[in-house]
């Protein structure tokens, strides 16, 4: 599956789910949350995965929380 807000990689029985929005300090939107759910479900269904690591891209922040611009535009109500 192609993700817009995430990077997903499986290597050596480790699934790495990386929030890939470094310019927004990896703040999440509804799309990001949906993609994380799909990635983690995919890892859970893969018999080759023993561990899931959740991380953030860039070197400034793991995740700043919810993207306030997305929330201002209606957030989860959309």
Order of alpha helices (4+ residues) and beta strands (2+ residues): beta-beta-alpha-beta-alpha
